[in-house]
Amino acid sequence: MEKYYKLIDGWQAAEVIPLPYRQNGKVHTRFFTLYPNTKYVEHIEDDIFVEKLKRHTRDIPYDADKEARLVAAGVPCEVVVCKVCGGKKKNLRVNVVEVVGV
């Protein structure tokens, strides 16, 4: 099975993510820019890198239609409330990176 990672289908903006990776036995951090409709295989065998990719989320303003579309597309998301304003503002927390074959 092919191993790769990409932004979820329907995500239209490029995503800049600080990610740790191993090089010559040391862990480094670098900003990676992921673009829509592009598959990446760089560092796919690095367990630290892949784990961080799987946990990367983005908060977007809540909208019931957006939530319904994301759920219908099988995109993992959850509704989170703002702790600072006492829950008046709601966001959708979306996993924007899909890791396949790992």
Stockholm file with secondary structure:
# STOCKHOLM 1.0

chainA/1-102         MEKYYKLIDGWQAAEVIPLPYRQNGKVHTRFFTLYPNTKYVEHIEDDIFVEKLKRHTRDIPYDADKEARLVAAGVPCEVVVCKVCGGKKKNLRVNVVEVVGV
#=GR chainA/1-102 SS CCCEEEECTTCCSCEEEEEEEEETTEEEEEEEEECTTCCBCTTTTCHHHHHHHHHCEEEEECCHHHHHHHHHTTCCEEEEECTTTTSCSEEEEEECEEEECC
#=GC SS_cons         CCCEEEECTTCCSCEEEEEEEEETTEEEEEEEEECTTCCBCTTTTCHHHHHHHHHCEEEEECCHHHHHHHHHTTCCEEEEECTTTTSCSEEEEEECEEEECC
//
